[in-house]
Amino acid sequence: MTRLFSSLTHYLRDGDQEDENNRRRRGSSSGIAAKDGTKTKGLSEEEVSQLLAQRPALLEAAWNLLQDKDWQPAVEKGSVRVLSQKSRHRTSGKAWRLETLVNLSADRMFEEVWDRVDQQPSWNPNLILSEVVARLSPDATILHNATADTAGGLIKARDFVTLCVRDRRSGVQFTGGAAIETALVPPETKRFVRGENFPGCIACLPVTSYSCTLVWIMDSDIKGWIPTGIIDSAMANVIAQLGQSIQQLASKILVKEKRTISIADDDKPSS
């Protein structure tokens, strides 16, 4: 925990030197959807603008969560740490924070978090669905994901619709997000119970050129009449498993990309 916050403080200390052109570029997407790479079918221009207008507040909430030190240890397994604190958005329940050191660069790890978010079910066994239903701009999407049954079937499958945004500050790439309602994804009461994500954050903090600390913060109301103790126990295990899955993903990527580089080197003509 101390190492992580020391690292973050280092980047915050240099925050005033952030590339202003980069900030202006990202800020410009707050009001108008970009033409390239967007997918807004089913949404009016007014709806897109209203959603994008939420981006600054979501980013600020995410950044504040990242710096928050009011966390208590819950689970520690190797390089995976799970921490928790009382939810600030509900009368009961906890917010959760995953920290894990990953042997990938921060930029490479962030690709998996943002660019390949729809592939998460392939490596995260707790997810059965992850779909970008709308891409409002290069820095804002609407994500629909769903979890598998957990706690031995006591907690049935849930789904979530989240407005996700991203930014880079002080050398740290991060996302923010929170639940929204949209006609693009009506509740599927027969298949899922619709949960609600309160403001969260995913960040990749550079450690070296080839490693980063991934921080994943979530505060989810899964709804239903389930005792808080059961939910908390299940969430601690789910998030610890998420950390282990991220480690396994990073290892596979590392092996694959090293192999690709090796093959490319072998194909070079000898001098």
Backbone bond lengths (Angstrom), bond angles and torsions (degrees), N, CA, C in turn:
res aa  C-N    CA-C-N  psi(-1)  N-CA   C-N-CA  omega(-1)  CA-C   N-CA-C  phi
1 M - - - 1.458 - - 1.521 110.32 -
2 T 1.346 117.78 -48.40 1.457 121.41 -179.75 1.518 110.77 -61.18
3 R 1.343 116.83 -41.76 1.458 120.23 -179.76 1.516 110.66 -60.72
4 L 1.338 116.35 -42.07 1.452 120.22 -177.98 1.513 110.61 -62.95
5 F 1.331 117.53 -49.29 1.448 119.83 -176.80 1.525 111.19 -68.49
6 S 1.322 118.55 -30.57 1.459 120.39 174.86 1.519 109.98 -63.55
7 S 1.351 115.25 -42.09 1.458 119.90 178.37 1.519 110.96 -62.99
8 L 1.320 116.30 -45.88 1.456 120.37 -179.23 1.519 110.70 -63.35
9 T 1.338 116.88 -41.85 1.460 120.47 179.62 1.520 110.74 -59.66
10 H 1.331 116.28 -36.75 1.464 120.47 178.67 1.521 110.47 -59.41
11 Y 1.340 116.17 -45.01 1.457 118.94 -179.24 1.519 111.68 -70.96
12 L 1.336 117.29 -36.24 1.455 120.17 178.08 1.519 111.05 -64.75
13 R 1.319 116.89 -34.80 1.456 120.77 -178.65 1.521 110.63 -62.81
14 D 1.331 116.29 -30.73 1.458 120.36 179.59 1.519 112.34 -95.27
15 G 1.332 116.83 9.99 1.458 120.45 -173.23 1.505 114.43 -62.11
16 D 1.339 118.27 -31.71 1.457 120.32 -178.10 1.518 112.12 -67.65
17 Q 1.338 116.31 -15.46 1.455 119.74 -179.21 1.521 111.90 -94.25
18 E 1.335 116.69 11.37 1.468 120.13 -177.41 1.517 111.04 -59.14
19 D 1.295 117.02 146.68 1.457 122.93 178.95 1.525 109.70 -63.84
20 E 1.335 116.61 108.74 1.461 120.02 -176.26 1.519 111.48 -68.41
21 N 1.322 117.41 -31.25 1.458 118.85 177.89 1.514 111.04 -62.44
22 N 1.334 116.46 -39.36 1.459 120.81 177.53 1.514 111.09 -64.20
23 R 1.339 117.10 -42.18 1.459 120.76 179.81 1.529 110.79 -64.78
24 R 1.347 116.41 -41.61 1.461 119.17 179.65 1.524 110.66 -64.44
25 R 1.351 115.01 -40.09 1.461 118.20 -179.80 1.517 111.33 -60.83
26 R 1.329 116.43 -46.03 1.452 119.86 -179.42 1.516 110.60 -70.07
27 G 1.317 117.00 -37.20 1.450 120.09 -179.92 1.505 112.33 -64.66
28 S 1.343 117.03 -28.90 1.452 119.61 -177.85 1.509 112.03 -66.72
29 S 1.338 118.03 -19.13 1.459 120.31 -179.72 1.516 112.11 -82.83
30 S 1.348 117.47 0.58 1.454 119.95 -176.22 1.515 112.51 -73.49
31 G 1.340 117.74 -21.32 1.449 117.83 -175.10 1.512 113.63 -113.71
32 I 1.335 118.45 -31.22 1.451 121.57 -174.26 1.519 108.83 -129.63
33 A 1.318 116.63 132.42 1.455 119.35 179.13 1.520 110.22 -69.26
34 A 1.324 116.61 135.81 1.455 120.72 177.81 1.521 109.57 -69.91
35 K 1.335 115.68 155.54 1.460 119.66 -177.22 1.525 111.68 -79.96
36 D 1.319 117.22 -34.70 1.459 120.65 -174.50 1.522 111.51 -84.98
37 G 1.326 115.71 128.00 1.455 120.41 173.58 1.509 115.55 78.59
38 T 1.323 118.19 8.10 1.456 119.12 -178.91 1.521 110.75 -87.39
39 K 1.326 114.79 156.24 1.463 122.15 177.06 1.522 106.57 -143.99
40 T 1.340 116.01 94.16 1.465 120.05 -172.44 1.524 112.24 -123.30
41 K 1.319 117.58 21.04 1.457 120.69 179.26 1.524 110.26 -56.77
42 G 1.340 115.63 132.10 1.459 120.47 -179.71 1.510 113.75 94.18
43 L 1.335 117.15 -5.56 1.459 121.65 178.71 1.522 109.78 -116.56
44 S 1.312 116.63 136.73 1.460 120.41 175.73 1.526 109.40 -77.29
45 E 1.330 116.15 163.39 1.463 119.81 177.11 1.523 110.80 -59.86
46 E 1.325 116.28 -36.57 1.465 120.14 179.29 1.528 110.73 -65.02
47 E 1.339 116.78 -42.10 1.466 119.83 178.78 1.526 111.09 -63.58
48 V 1.324 116.31 -42.05 1.460 120.10 178.66 1.525 110.51 -61.33
49 S 1.331 116.15 -45.30 1.465 120.17 179.91 1.522 111.72 -63.01
50 Q 1.338 116.50 -40.38 1.465 120.01 179.77 1.528 110.98 -64.87
51 L 1.324 116.12 -39.29 1.462 119.62 178.87 1.530 111.20 -68.31
52 L 1.325 116.40 -44.02 1.457 119.59 -179.73 1.525 112.04 -65.72
53 A 1.323 116.14 -26.49 1.464 119.74 178.75 1.528 111.92 -66.43
54 Q 1.346 116.89 -17.94 1.466 120.47 178.76 1.533 112.44 -82.13
55 R 1.314 116.36 -11.12 1.465 120.28 -173.71 1.528 113.68 -57.68
56 P 1.332 119.91 -48.81 1.474 118.30 -178.22 1.526 113.47 -58.63
57 A 1.332 116.89 -42.50 1.471 119.87 -178.55 1.525 111.18 -66.48
58 L 1.337 117.18 -39.00 1.462 120.27 179.00 1.526 111.08 -66.63
59 L 1.318 116.71 -39.27 1.464 119.91 178.13 1.520 111.36 -66.12
60 E 1.322 116.43 -40.41 1.461 119.50 179.82 1.525 110.67 -65.28
61 A 1.342 115.95 -41.66 1.466 119.95 177.98 1.524 110.78 -62.23
62 A 1.339 116.50 -42.17 1.466 120.83 179.83 1.526 110.94 -64.55
63 W 1.314 116.75 -44.13 1.464 121.01 -179.03 1.526 111.02 -63.18
64 N 1.327 115.64 -39.69 1.466 119.68 178.18 1.526 111.33 -66.31
65 L 1.336 116.73 -39.31 1.461 120.36 176.92 1.525 110.93 -61.93
66 L 1.306 115.93 -39.98 1.459 120.72 -178.23 1.528 111.21 -61.88
67 Q 1.322 116.63 -35.92 1.462 121.29 -178.59 1.528 113.30 -86.64
68 D 1.329 117.06 -14.03 1.464 121.69 -176.35 1.531 110.56 -60.59
69 K 1.324 116.65 131.41 1.466 121.19 -179.32 1.531 112.56 -105.30
70 D 1.302 117.34 4.22 1.470 120.74 -175.29 1.523 110.74 -87.84
71 W 1.332 116.61 61.45 1.455 122.06 -179.37 1.524 109.62 -122.77
72 Q 1.333 114.97 146.13 1.460 121.23 178.90 1.530 109.85 -116.19
73 P 1.341 118.18 137.04 1.463 120.68 179.50 1.531 111.49 -60.03
74 A 1.324 115.69 139.51 1.462 121.02 177.92 1.526 111.32 -122.09
75 V 1.332 117.08 -49.49 1.463 122.10 -178.47 1.525 108.03 -142.19
76 E 1.332 116.41 141.15 1.462 120.25 173.08 1.516 108.46 -139.10
77 K 1.340 115.44 119.90 1.456 121.86 179.08 1.518 108.36 -132.89
78 G 1.325 116.40 101.63 1.454 120.04 -178.29 1.517 111.11 62.01
79 S 1.330 115.71 -122.76 1.464 120.46 -179.34 1.523 112.59 -89.83
80 V 1.323 116.82 9.14 1.468 121.60 179.88 1.523 109.42 -105.01
81 R 1.320 116.44 124.53 1.462 121.37 178.37 1.523 108.93 -123.97
82 V 1.320 116.04 133.84 1.461 122.52 176.37 1.521 107.97 -118.56
83 L 1.320 116.20 129.38 1.459 122.17 178.87 1.522 108.74 -126.39
84 S 1.321 116.54 163.00 1.465 119.47 -179.16 1.521 110.23 -145.67
85 Q 1.317 114.77 164.06 1.458 123.00 171.76 1.524 107.45 -153.56
86 K 1.303 116.71 161.48 1.458 120.66 178.15 1.523 109.26 -63.45
87 S 1.325 115.24 135.14 1.459 119.37 177.90 1.521 110.51 -60.40
88 R 1.311 115.71 138.07 1.460 120.94 177.39 1.525 111.81 -95.04
89 H 1.329 115.44 4.37 1.465 119.84 -177.02 1.523 112.94 -118.15
90 R 1.343 116.36 -4.90 1.467 120.86 -177.98 1.520 109.37 -136.95
91 T 1.315 115.87 159.23 1.472 119.80 179.14 1.522 111.65 -74.68
92 S 1.327 117.32 -22.58 1.466 121.46 177.02 1.520 108.47 -142.11
93 G 1.325 115.56 166.56 1.455 119.62 -179.57 1.517 112.14 97.90
94 K 1.327 115.25 167.65 1.457 121.54 -174.28 1.524 112.00 -123.55
95 A 1.324 114.15 154.86 1.457 121.75 164.84 1.525 107.01 -96.20
96 W 1.328 116.34 152.22 1.462 120.80 -173.21 1.523 110.95 -128.12
97 R 1.323 114.43 147.36 1.463 121.17 -178.98 1.531 109.06 -133.33
98 L 1.315 115.67 122.05 1.459 122.37 174.73 1.524 108.64 -102.22
99 E 1.328 116.79 134.76 1.461 122.74 173.58 1.522 107.87 -129.80
100 T 1.321 116.46 129.71 1.458 118.53 177.19 1.522 110.05 -152.71
101 L 1.324 115.62 136.87 1.464 121.64 177.78 1.519 108.70 -82.52
102 V 1.326 116.33 127.64 1.461 122.60 -174.05 1.527 109.12 -120.27
103 N 1.320 116.32 136.68 1.468 120.91 -179.85 1.523 111.99 -87.30
104 L 1.317 114.79 51.37 1.460 123.42 171.77 1.520 107.01 -136.68
105 S 1.318 116.66 153.56 1.457 118.67 176.01 1.527 109.57 -63.93
106 A 1.313 116.26 157.36 1.464 120.33 -179.79 1.522 111.08 -59.63
107 D 1.331 117.09 -41.74 1.463 120.01 -179.52 1.522 111.13 -65.32
108 R 1.335 116.68 -40.56 1.476 119.39 -178.84 1.520 110.56 -68.16
109 M 1.327 117.63 -40.66 1.458 120.06 178.83 1.520 110.76 -66.29
110 F 1.316 116.66 -36.84 1.460 119.70 -178.72 1.526 111.27 -66.01
111 E 1.319 117.43 -28.43 1.466 120.17 175.50 1.527 110.54 -57.55
112 E 1.331 116.68 -40.84 1.461 120.05 179.99 1.523 111.05 -68.76
113 V 1.321 116.56 -33.85 1.464 121.47 -178.25 1.519 111.09 -73.06
114 W 1.330 116.96 -39.06 1.463 120.39 -172.90 1.531 112.63 -108.79
115 D 1.317 117.70 -59.06 1.462 120.47 -173.06 1.522 113.05 -68.74
116 R 1.331 116.86 -30.03 1.464 120.43 -176.71 1.531 111.59 -116.40
117 V 1.306 115.77 32.66 1.471 119.61 -177.13 1.523 111.67 -60.73
118 D 1.347 117.09 -30.30 1.460 119.88 -179.40 1.526 112.40 -70.86
119 Q 1.328 117.46 -12.66 1.466 120.95 179.69 1.527 113.14 -95.61
120 Q 1.312 116.97 2.66 1.464 119.32 -175.99 1.529 114.45 -58.94
121 P 1.340 120.00 -35.73 1.469 117.93 178.25 1.529 113.57 -60.62
122 S 1.329 117.62 -19.69 1.467 119.93 -179.59 1.528 111.95 -72.71
123 W 1.332 117.06 -20.30 1.471 118.88 179.66 1.526 113.48 -125.79
124 N 1.323 117.62 -12.96 1.465 121.74 178.21 1.523 109.14 -107.44
125 P 1.331 118.57 103.69 1.465 120.94 -174.72 1.523 113.93 -66.42
126 N 1.321 117.49 -12.97 1.463 119.66 179.91 1.521 112.89 -86.11
127 L 1.331 117.40 -7.74 1.460 121.52 178.45 1.522 110.19 -108.19
128 I 1.317 116.16 135.53 1.461 120.17 174.71 1.523 111.46 -112.73
129 L 1.320 117.12 -7.54 1.465 121.43 179.84 1.521 109.16 -153.36
130 S 1.323 116.23 135.82 1.466 121.86 172.38 1.522 106.64 -151.46
131 E 1.313 116.56 106.30 1.461 121.27 -172.30 1.527 110.53 -134.47
132 V 1.323 115.66 129.55 1.460 120.61 171.90 1.528 106.88 -82.28
133 V 1.315 116.99 106.47 1.467 120.47 -176.89 1.519 111.64 -87.47
134 A 1.331 117.88 -18.89 1.464 121.54 175.57 1.521 108.79 -154.19
135 R 1.318 115.13 136.92 1.467 120.73 174.34 1.519 106.88 -114.19
136 L 1.322 115.41 101.03 1.457 121.43 -171.92 1.522 112.22 -76.19
137 S 1.304 116.56 -30.22 1.464 123.93 177.98 1.522 106.31 -164.82
138 P 1.322 118.78 174.71 1.467 118.52 176.48 1.524 113.43 -59.22
139 D 1.330 116.94 -18.96 1.460 120.83 -174.85 1.518 113.65 -117.66
140 A 1.331 118.02 17.05 1.471 120.11 -179.03 1.521 110.01 -153.83
141 T 1.336 116.04 128.95 1.456 121.76 179.50 1.524 110.17 -137.08
142 I 1.321 114.93 160.94 1.464 121.07 167.83 1.523 106.55 -106.67
143 L 1.316 115.95 121.44 1.462 121.77 -175.97 1.520 110.27 -112.25
144 H 1.337 115.65 133.29 1.463 121.63 173.02 1.523 107.44 -113.83
145 N 1.319 116.72 116.75 1.457 118.69 175.54 1.519 110.56 -131.81
146 A 1.317 114.50 162.49 1.462 120.46 -177.16 1.513 109.59 -142.48
147 T 1.322 115.04 143.36 1.458 121.60 -179.42 1.519 110.67 -100.04
148 A 1.301 115.53 155.85 1.459 121.14 173.98 1.528 109.74 -78.62
149 D 1.323 116.37 167.28 1.467 120.20 172.30 1.531 108.77 -57.71
150 T 1.326 116.57 142.59 1.461 120.60 178.13 1.520 110.14 -132.32
151 A 1.331 114.81 176.37 1.472 122.16 179.23 1.523 110.81 54.51
152 G 1.328 115.58 45.13 1.456 119.85 178.15 1.512 113.76 63.76
153 G 1.334 116.51 27.81 1.458 120.78 179.50 1.515 114.00 91.48
154 L 1.344 117.41 -4.60 1.466 119.73 178.49 1.524 111.39 -66.51
155 I 1.334 115.93 -32.74 1.463 120.82 177.26 1.519 107.65 -109.38
156 K 1.316 115.99 110.23 1.458 121.44 -177.41 1.532 110.83 -74.18
157 A 1.325 114.96 169.45 1.461 121.02 -177.40 1.527 111.56 -57.36
158 R 1.312 114.83 135.73 1.461 122.52 176.56 1.522 109.51 -117.88
159 D 1.338 115.89 152.73 1.453 118.69 170.16 1.520 109.83 -127.89
160 F 1.333 114.92 157.59 1.460 122.27 -174.54 1.524 109.26 -139.11
161 V 1.311 116.08 140.97 1.463 121.97 174.16 1.524 106.67 -117.31
162 T 1.317 116.23 119.38 1.462 120.77 -169.37 1.520 111.02 -131.19
163 L 1.316 115.90 134.62 1.460 121.41 168.60 1.523 107.30 -83.37
164 C 1.327 116.79 116.56 1.464 122.15 -177.02 1.525 109.94 -110.95
165 V 1.317 116.17 136.24 1.465 121.71 179.37 1.524 108.70 -133.36
166 R 1.320 116.12 161.78 1.464 119.33 -179.68 1.523 110.79 -139.48
167 D 1.335 114.77 162.71 1.461 121.13 177.67 1.524 108.32 -163.71
168 R 1.307 115.66 171.75 1.464 122.37 172.09 1.523 107.64 -129.82
169 R 1.328 115.87 124.01 1.457 121.11 177.72 1.523 109.26 -133.44
170 S 1.297 115.35 134.74 1.470 120.37 175.82 1.521 112.20 51.17
171 G 1.328 116.52 37.66 1.452 121.07 178.71 1.509 115.27 80.68
172 V 1.337 117.68 4.98 1.463 122.15 -177.58 1.525 109.88 -112.06
173 Q 1.332 116.49 121.66 1.461 120.52 171.78 1.526 108.53 -85.33
174 F 1.335 115.64 135.89 1.458 118.62 -178.58 1.521 110.31 -153.53
175 T 1.329 114.51 161.24 1.459 121.42 175.80 1.521 109.26 -118.03
176 G 1.318 114.44 157.30 1.457 121.76 169.17 1.516 107.71 -130.72
177 G 1.316 117.21 166.09 1.456 118.62 179.33 1.506 112.41 179.85
178 A 1.325 114.79 160.24 1.464 121.41 176.56 1.522 108.03 -161.45
179 A 1.318 115.36 161.98 1.460 121.54 -177.16 1.522 111.54 -65.35
180 I 1.325 115.07 145.51 1.458 122.00 171.60 1.519 108.50 -136.29
181 E 1.317 115.90 164.18 1.454 122.00 171.31 1.520 107.97 -107.97
182 T 1.317 116.32 133.81 1.454 121.14 179.06 1.518 109.73 -149.88
183 A 1.322 115.07 144.57 1.464 120.18 177.96 1.522 111.46 -68.03
184 L 1.332 117.41 -13.84 1.462 120.30 178.77 1.523 112.15 -65.29
185 V 1.341 116.11 -27.18 1.471 120.37 -178.63 1.524 108.74 -135.67
186 P 1.327 117.76 82.09 1.470 119.47 177.25 1.521 110.69 -67.94
187 P 1.330 118.24 153.57 1.472 120.99 179.06 1.523 111.93 -59.05
188 E 1.339 116.36 133.84 1.463 121.51 176.68 1.524 107.57 -104.33
189 T 1.306 116.12 81.99 1.466 119.84 -171.31 1.529 113.07 -64.57
190 K 1.326 118.01 -26.64 1.462 119.98 -178.41 1.531 111.84 -76.57
191 R 1.313 115.91 -29.55 1.464 119.70 -174.85 1.525 112.44 -101.14
192 F 1.328 116.47 -41.08 1.461 121.24 -176.05 1.517 111.14 -132.67
193 V 1.324 114.94 156.73 1.460 121.97 164.88 1.526 106.26 -96.28
194 R 1.328 117.50 125.69 1.463 120.58 -177.11 1.527 110.84 -75.97
195 G 1.324 116.27 115.87 1.455 121.70 176.79 1.519 111.00 -93.07
196 E 1.324 115.53 -178.45 1.462 120.86 -178.16 1.525 109.80 -136.05
197 N 1.318 115.58 125.29 1.461 121.28 175.83 1.523 109.99 -94.48
198 F 1.325 116.68 121.95 1.455 120.88 171.55 1.533 107.93 -84.58
199 P 1.341 118.48 169.49 1.467 119.82 -175.46 1.525 113.26 -48.65
200 G 1.331 114.93 132.06 1.459 121.85 -179.20 1.511 110.88 -136.75
201 C 1.329 115.76 -170.75 1.461 120.16 -175.57 1.524 109.77 -160.74
202 I 1.321 116.16 142.03 1.462 122.51 166.14 1.518 106.26 -127.85
203 A 1.316 117.60 129.11 1.466 121.12 -177.54 1.515 110.58 -137.57
204 C 1.331 115.44 147.50 1.461 122.17 175.04 1.526 107.68 -117.53
205 L 1.327 116.42 107.36 1.460 122.21 -177.32 1.523 109.75 -95.20
206 P 1.325 118.86 115.63 1.466 120.04 179.77 1.527 111.89 -59.19
207 V 1.317 116.00 134.47 1.466 122.19 173.93 1.525 108.66 -108.74
208 T 1.339 115.73 -54.01 1.461 122.61 170.75 1.524 106.81 -132.34
209 S 1.320 116.66 -174.79 1.470 119.72 177.29 1.521 111.70 -66.29
210 Y 1.338 116.73 -17.43 1.459 120.63 -173.94 1.525 112.90 -124.45
211 S 1.321 117.57 14.36 1.466 119.70 178.81 1.521 109.94 -151.61
212 C 1.320 115.36 159.28 1.461 120.55 179.30 1.524 109.24 -153.52
213 T 1.312 115.19 161.38 1.455 120.78 170.30 1.518 107.79 -100.41
214 L 1.320 116.25 120.35 1.459 120.52 176.34 1.525 108.65 -91.95
215 V 1.312 115.82 127.76 1.460 122.59 176.70 1.526 107.70 -116.84
216 W 1.326 116.16 127.80 1.471 121.57 -178.61 1.525 106.96 -128.89
217 I 1.327 116.27 114.91 1.464 121.87 -177.11 1.521 109.18 -115.17
218 M 1.316 116.03 130.02 1.467 119.63 -179.73 1.520 110.86 -141.94
219 D 1.323 114.06 147.36 1.465 122.23 176.91 1.520 105.99 -140.61
220 S 1.323 116.23 99.15 1.462 121.31 -171.71 1.520 111.50 -120.22
221 D 1.309 115.14 132.79 1.464 121.72 171.90 1.521 106.93 -97.60
222 I 1.331 116.15 110.08 1.463 118.80 -175.37 1.522 112.69 -85.52
223 K 1.326 116.70 -0.94 1.464 122.97 177.37 1.542 110.22 63.15
224 G 1.304 115.00 177.85 1.462 119.78 179.69 1.520 112.49 85.40
225 W 1.329 115.59 168.66 1.463 122.49 -176.91 1.517 110.14 -98.96
226 I 1.305 115.78 72.10 1.459 121.67 -178.90 1.521 108.42 -117.11
227 P 1.338 118.67 129.90 1.468 120.68 179.71 1.527 112.02 -54.04
228 T 1.319 115.34 138.56 1.464 120.92 -177.64 1.524 112.06 -57.01
229 G 1.337 117.26 -38.07 1.460 120.62 -179.48 1.519 112.44 -60.39
230 I 1.325 116.60 -40.10 1.468 120.78 178.85 1.526 110.03 -66.32
231 I 1.337 116.18 -43.17 1.464 120.41 179.97 1.525 110.67 -62.51
232 D 1.328 116.55 -46.48 1.465 120.13 -177.67 1.522 111.60 -62.75
233 S 1.326 116.60 -42.24 1.458 120.34 178.98 1.526 110.81 -63.91
234 A 1.335 115.99 -43.50 1.461 120.55 -179.95 1.525 110.99 -64.99
235 M 1.332 117.06 -42.97 1.462 120.80 -178.16 1.526 111.60 -64.62
236 A 1.319 117.28 -40.65 1.465 120.02 178.52 1.524 110.58 -59.07
237 N 1.331 116.21 -42.74 1.463 120.26 179.48 1.524 111.82 -69.85
238 V 1.335 116.45 -41.50 1.466 120.89 -179.74 1.526 110.65 -61.51
239 I 1.322 116.85 -43.24 1.463 120.19 -176.73 1.527 110.78 -72.84
240 A 1.323 117.44 -36.46 1.464 119.87 174.39 1.527 110.15 -62.05
241 Q 1.329 116.28 -41.04 1.466 120.29 177.81 1.529 110.60 -65.75
242 L 1.336 116.89 -37.01 1.460 120.48 176.05 1.527 110.36 -58.84
243 G 1.325 116.57 -44.34 1.462 119.97 178.19 1.516 112.29 -60.85
244 Q 1.320 117.03 -42.36 1.460 120.82 178.57 1.529 110.83 -65.98
245 S 1.336 116.37 -37.36 1.466 120.55 178.30 1.523 110.87 -65.69
246 I 1.323 116.90 -38.16 1.463 120.85 177.04 1.526 110.32 -64.05
247 Q 1.329 116.90 -40.83 1.459 120.53 177.25 1.531 111.19 -61.23
248 Q 1.327 116.14 -43.72 1.462 120.55 179.13 1.525 111.12 -64.66
249 L 1.338 116.33 -41.23 1.464 120.53 177.54 1.524 110.52 -60.63
250 A 1.321 116.62 -47.26 1.464 120.51 -178.87 1.525 111.14 -60.52
251 S 1.320 116.87 -40.43 1.465 120.70 179.35 1.523 111.01 -63.18
252 K 1.339 116.89 -42.56 1.466 120.82 179.07 1.522 111.15 -64.74
253 I 1.329 116.25 -42.14 1.463 119.98 178.92 1.521 110.25 -62.61
254 L 1.321 115.93 -43.18 1.460 121.03 -178.28 1.522 110.83 -61.47
255 V 1.327 116.17 -45.84 1.465 120.38 179.75 1.524 110.34 -64.18
256 K 1.335 116.73 -45.27 1.463 121.39 -177.74 1.520 111.39 -63.62
257 E 1.323 116.86 -45.72 1.462 119.57 -175.58 1.515 111.92 -74.46
258 K 1.323 117.89 -31.04 1.465 120.08 173.97 1.519 110.17 -66.99
259 R 1.349 115.83 -38.94 1.461 120.51 178.73 1.528 109.79 -64.69
260 T 1.334 116.75 -41.16 1.461 121.14 179.73 1.521 110.84 -62.13
261 I 1.332 115.94 -43.46 1.464 120.38 178.29 1.523 110.43 -63.37
262 S 1.348 115.54 -41.04 1.461 120.30 -179.49 1.523 111.17 -63.30
263 I 1.331 116.92 -43.40 1.466 121.32 179.12 1.521 110.21 -63.53
264 A 1.339 115.57 -42.30 1.463 119.64 179.27 1.524 110.99 -61.94
265 D 1.325 116.25 -39.82 1.466 120.15 178.41 1.525 110.98 -65.74
266 D 1.343 116.10 -38.07 1.465 120.15 -179.95 1.522 111.57 -66.35
267 D 1.351 115.71 -29.36 1.463 120.04 -177.79 1.524 113.18 -81.14
268 K 1.325 116.91 -9.92 1.460 119.46 179.85 1.528 109.48 -69.38
269 P 1.335 117.10 137.40 1.477 118.82 178.17 1.516 110.66 -66.29
270 S 1.302 115.13 141.83 1.465 119.44 178.99 1.520 109.61 -74.00
271 S 1.316 115.46 145.60 1.469 119.71 -178.22 1.524 110.63 -84.74
